Amino acid sequence: FSLQRYEEAAAQFESALVLDPAEPTCYGYLGAAYLELNRTVEAEAILTKGLAIAPADQSLLLETGYLYLLMGDSARARSLWQQARAADPASRLGVEAEKMLAELDQQTQTTTAP
């Protein structure tokens, strides 16, 4: 994944999910790979499935929020990032969620300013 070989990464995470369909990390990485490949419908489906299994998983919440932001649904992105922050505000991912929320707030203020 870090080598930006997203097709290969997606295939590997698809295989991993066959072996362990309850592993939330695989859903997050597979969703991220799909996003990099501009396969947003598949990304949404796999991330939603992951959240059904692990609804408080900060990584899934952040990635799914990013997906919705890309899809133009900032309200849904905000809600997911708020959930990620609330799950563990002091963790690395909680801090990342706070950062994403601050950037979204700044973006919203910029677009609504007269």
Secondary structure, DSSP 8 states (H G I E B T S, - for coil): -TTS-HHHHHHHHHHHHHH-TT-HHHHHHHHHHHHHTT-HHHHHHHHHHHHHH-TT-HHHHHHHHHHHHHTT-HHHHHHHHHHHHHH-TTSHHHHHHHHHHHHHHHHHHHHH--
